Each structure stands twice: as structure tokens, then as C-alpha cells.
Amino acid sequence: MMRYRRSLCSAGIPVTMNIKATAENLLKKLRELSEDDCRELICDIQRNYHLPWKARTVGEMIAVARQESNAQKLEGHDIMALERFDPEVKHMIIFDVLSGESPIGDKGHRMRLFLTEAGYKKAVESQDRSFIRILNHAKVSQGHLRYDRLDGER
């Protein structure tokens, strides 16, 4: 607790309130919010709030890199989604939804999905029917991604 107080003070954040009382008050307010309001609050914090110290976890570093690059957020599965580690999952694709008739996603969205063999086969069929365009494909094994080489790459 003292180390936390010192880090806040060194970052220029005054610590005049009782931290336990502040945390309890914050939790009380958060419990009153709907799930959608909580999700919106989290997105707003991620978009606008910068920690006064350097990111320490891989997730924090990825979030910082995404913010700094202004990369488009993909719909579908997050890059570290639990689906990635399912033993049945063999493929990861990133694709654009081209048609309102697409079985997944809305027209204009860019999506990432982790898929089984059967799911990947359906995605290829959707591409053949011009519902989607697969932009990137990786084979998945025990959560590890192995990207396909593009034509002309060595």
C-alpha cells in the first residue's frame, strides 16, 4: 500500500483521501451502472487515460501500441481470446465483411476469428460467395500463430 501511495505521489497525484474508502466508493458507483455503461466507461478510459508509469504487462503494452498506432480495432475475437487456446482451433483469419448476406459480421466491418477446420471451411465458402474477403490467415497450434507466407515472400 505504501509503495502504491509513493508511486502516486511521484507521478504528481495527491494522495489525501483514504484509499480504501475511495476504492469502496468507486465500486459502489460501478455496481449501479448497467453492463453497457460499464463497457462504455472502460472503452473511454482505455482511449483517453494514460498511466503515469510505463506499461508492465503484455496486455498493457499491446493496448499502448494500439493507441499509438491508431490501428483499427477489429470486431470478433480479441488477439488473446480464449478461443485461440482451444485444442480444436486450427486457424485464425482476419477478413473484411463485403455483404449484408454474410453469415457473420456486418457489411464494412473488419473481423478476426479463431476457427476449427469446419469453421475455416465455411469461411472459405463465404469468400467464394463474395460475402467476405480473407486478408490474413494463420495456422494455430496450442495458441501459437504461424502466418502463411504471401506470394513472392521468402
C-alpha positions as a Markdown table, in Angstrom:
| # | Residue | x | y | z |
|---|---|---|---|---|
| 1 | Met | 0.0 | 0.0 | 0.0 |
| 2 | Met | 2.8 | 2.4 | 0.9 |
| 3 | Arg | 4.6 | 1.7 | -2.4 |
| 4 | Tyr | 1.3 | 2.5 | -4.2 |
| 5 | Arg | 1.0 | 5.8 | -2.4 |
| 6 | Arg | 4.6 | 6.7 | -3.2 |
| 7 | Ser | 4.2 | 5.9 | -6.8 |
| 8 | Leu | 1.1 | 8.1 | -7.0 |
| 9 | Cys | 2.9 | 10.9 | -5.2 |
| 10 | Ser | 6.0 | 10.6 | -7.5 |
| 11 | Ala | 3.6 | 10.8 | -10.5 |
| 12 | Gly | 2.2 | 14.1 | -9.2 |
| 13 | Ile | -1.1 | 12.6 | -8.0 |
| 14 | Pro | -2.0 | 13.9 | -4.5 |
| 15 | Val | -2.9 | 11.2 | -2.0 |
| 16 | Thr | -5.1 | 13.0 | 0.5 |
| 17 | Met | -8.0 | 10.6 | 0.7 |
| 18 | Asn | -8.2 | 7.3 | 2.4 |
| 19 | Ile | -7.5 | 4.8 | -0.5 |
| 20 | Lys | -9.7 | 2.1 | 0.9 |
| 21 | Ala | -12.7 | 4.4 | 1.2 |
| 22 | Thr | -12.1 | 5.7 | -2.3 |
| 23 | Ala | -12.0 | 2.2 | -3.7 |
| 24 | Glu | -15.2 | 1.2 | -1.9 |
| 25 | Asn | -16.9 | 4.4 | -3.1 |
| 26 | Leu | -15.8 | 3.7 | -6.7 |
| 27 | Leu | -17.0 | 0.1 | -6.6 |
| 28 | Lys | -20.4 | 1.2 | -5.2 |
| 29 | Lys | -20.8 | 3.6 | -8.2 |
| 30 | Leu | -19.7 | 1.0 | -10.7 |
| 31 | Arg | -22.2 | -1.6 | -9.4 |
| 32 | Glu | -25.0 | 0.9 | -10.2 |
| 33 | Leu | -24.1 | 1.0 | -13.9 |
| 34 | Ser | -25.6 | -1.2 | -16.5 |
| 35 | Glu | -23.3 | -3.6 | -18.4 |
| 36 | Asp | -23.4 | -1.4 | -21.5 |
| 37 | Asp | -22.5 | 1.7 | -19.4 |
| 38 | Cys | -19.6 | -0.2 | -17.8 |
| 39 | Arg | -18.3 | -1.3 | -21.2 |
| 40 | Glu | -18.6 | 2.3 | -22.5 |
| 41 | Leu | -16.7 | 3.6 | -19.4 |
| 42 | Ile | -13.9 | 1.0 | -19.9 |
| 43 | Cys | -13.5 | 2.0 | -23.6 |
| 44 | Asp | -13.4 | 5.7 | -22.7 |
| 45 | Ile | -10.7 | 5.1 | -20.1 |
| 46 | Gln | -8.7 | 2.9 | -22.5 |
| 47 | Arg | -9.0 | 5.6 | -25.2 |
| 48 | Asn | -8.3 | 8.7 | -23.1 |
| 49 | Tyr | -6.4 | 7.8 | -19.9 |
| 50 | His | -2.7 | 7.3 | -19.9 |
| 51 | Leu | -1.0 | 5.7 | -16.9 |
| 52 | Pro | 1.7 | 7.9 | -15.3 |
| 53 | Trp | 4.1 | 4.9 | -15.4 |
| 54 | Lys | 5.3 | 2.6 | -18.1 |
| 55 | Ala | 3.1 | -0.3 | -19.1 |
| 56 | Arg | 4.2 | -3.6 | -17.4 |
| 57 | Thr | 2.1 | -6.4 | -18.7 |
| 58 | Val | 1.9 | -7.7 | -22.3 |
| 59 | Gly | -1.7 | -6.7 | -22.5 |
| 60 | Glu | -0.9 | -3.1 | -21.3 |
| 61 | Met | 1.9 | -2.9 | -23.9 |
| 62 | Ile | -0.4 | -4.1 | -26.7 |
| 63 | Ala | -3.0 | -1.6 | -25.6 |
| 64 | Val | -0.4 | 1.3 | -25.6 |
| 65 | Ala | 0.9 | 0.2 | -29.0 |
| 66 | Arg | -2.6 | 0.0 | -30.5 |
| 67 | Gln | -3.4 | 3.5 | -29.2 |
| 68 | Glu | -0.2 | 5.0 | -30.5 |
| 69 | Ser | -0.6 | 3.4 | -34.0 |
| 70 | Asn | -4.2 | 4.4 | -34.3 |
| 71 | Ala | -4.8 | 0.9 | -35.6 |
| 72 | Gln | -8.4 | -0.1 | -36.4 |
| 73 | Lys | -10.0 | -2.2 | -33.7 |
| 74 | Leu | -11.1 | -5.5 | -35.1 |
| 75 | Glu | -14.6 | -7.0 | -34.4 |
| 76 | Gly | -14.8 | -10.6 | -33.4 |
| 77 | His | -12.2 | -12.3 | -31.3 |
| 78 | Asp | -9.5 | -10.4 | -29.4 |
| 79 | Ile | -5.9 | -11.5 | -30.2 |
| 80 | Met | -5.7 | -13.2 | -26.8 |
| 81 | Ala | -9.2 | -14.6 | -26.8 |
| 82 | Leu | -9.7 | -17.9 | -25.0 |
| 83 | Glu | -10.8 | -19.5 | -28.3 |
| 84 | Arg | -7.2 | -19.2 | -29.5 |
| 85 | Phe | -6.1 | -21.8 | -27.0 |
| 86 | Asp | -8.9 | -24.4 | -27.7 |
| 87 | Pro | -7.3 | -27.6 | -29.0 |
| 88 | Glu | -9.9 | -27.8 | -31.8 |
| 89 | Val | -8.9 | -24.4 | -33.2 |
| 90 | Lys | -6.6 | -24.6 | -36.1 |
| 91 | His | -7.0 | -21.3 | -38.0 |
| 92 | Met | -7.1 | -17.6 | -37.3 |
| 93 | Ile | -8.4 | -15.3 | -40.1 |
| 94 | Ile | -8.7 | -11.5 | -40.4 |
| 95 | Phe | -11.3 | -10.6 | -43.0 |
| 96 | Asp | -13.5 | -7.8 | -44.4 |
| 97 | Val | -17.3 | -8.3 | -44.5 |
| 98 | Leu | -18.3 | -7.4 | -48.0 |
| 99 | Ser | -22.0 | -8.3 | -48.0 |
| 100 | Gly | -25.0 | -7.9 | -45.8 |
| 101 | Glu | -25.7 | -11.5 | -46.5 |
| 102 | Ser | -22.6 | -12.6 | -44.7 |
| 103 | Pro | -23.3 | -15.2 | -42.0 |
| 104 | Ile | -21.2 | -13.3 | -39.6 |
| 105 | Gly | -20.5 | -9.6 | -39.1 |
| 106 | Asp | -22.0 | -6.5 | -40.6 |
| 107 | Lys | -21.0 | -5.1 | -44.0 |
| 108 | Gly | -18.0 | -2.9 | -43.8 |
| 109 | His | -16.6 | -4.5 | -40.6 |
| 110 | Arg | -13.1 | -5.9 | -40.3 |
| 111 | Met | -13.1 | -9.0 | -38.1 |
| 112 | Arg | -10.7 | -11.6 | -36.5 |
| 113 | Leu | -11.9 | -15.1 | -35.8 |
| 114 | Phe | -10.2 | -18.2 | -34.4 |
| 115 | Leu | -11.7 | -21.2 | -36.2 |
| 116 | Thr | -11.9 | -25.0 | -36.3 |
| 117 | Glu | -11.3 | -26.9 | -39.6 |
| 118 | Ala | -15.1 | -26.8 | -40.2 |
| 119 | Gly | -15.3 | -23.1 | -39.4 |
| 120 | Tyr | -12.4 | -22.3 | -41.7 |
| 121 | Lys | -14.0 | -24.3 | -44.5 |
| 122 | Lys | -17.2 | -22.3 | -44.1 |
| 123 | Ala | -15.2 | -19.0 | -44.1 |
| 124 | Val | -13.6 | -20.1 | -47.4 |
| 125 | Glu | -17.0 | -20.9 | -48.8 |
| 126 | Ser | -18.2 | -17.4 | -47.7 |
| 127 | Gln | -15.2 | -15.9 | -49.5 |
| 128 | Asp | -16.1 | -17.9 | -52.7 |
| 129 | Arg | -19.6 | -16.5 | -52.5 |
| 130 | Ser | -18.2 | -12.9 | -52.1 |
| 131 | Phe | -19.6 | -12.4 | -48.6 |
| 132 | Ile | -16.2 | -11.8 | -47.1 |
| 133 | Arg | -12.6 | -11.3 | -48.2 |
| 134 | Ile | -9.9 | -13.0 | -46.1 |
| 135 | Leu | -7.0 | -10.6 | -45.6 |
| 136 | Asn | -4.8 | -12.7 | -43.3 |
| 137 | His | -4.6 | -16.3 | -42.3 |
| 138 | Ala | -2.5 | -18.0 | -39.6 |
| 139 | Lys | -2.4 | -21.6 | -38.6 |
| 140 | Val | -3.0 | -22.1 | -34.8 |
| 141 | Ser | -1.3 | -24.7 | -32.7 |
| 142 | Gln | -1.6 | -24.7 | -28.9 |
| 143 | Gly | -2.3 | -20.9 | -29.1 |
| 144 | His | 0.7 | -20.2 | -31.2 |
| 145 | Leu | 0.2 | -18.5 | -34.6 |
| 146 | Arg | 2.1 | -19.4 | -37.8 |
| 147 | Tyr | 1.3 | -17.0 | -40.6 |
| 148 | Asp | 1.0 | -18.1 | -44.2 |
| 149 | Arg | 3.6 | -16.6 | -46.5 |
| 150 | Leu | 2.3 | -14.3 | -49.1 |
| 151 | Asp | 3.1 | -14.9 | -52.8 |
| 152 | Gly | 6.6 | -13.6 | -53.5 |
| 153 | Glu | 7.8 | -13.6 | -49.9 |
| 154 | Arg | 10.8 | -15.6 | -48.9 |
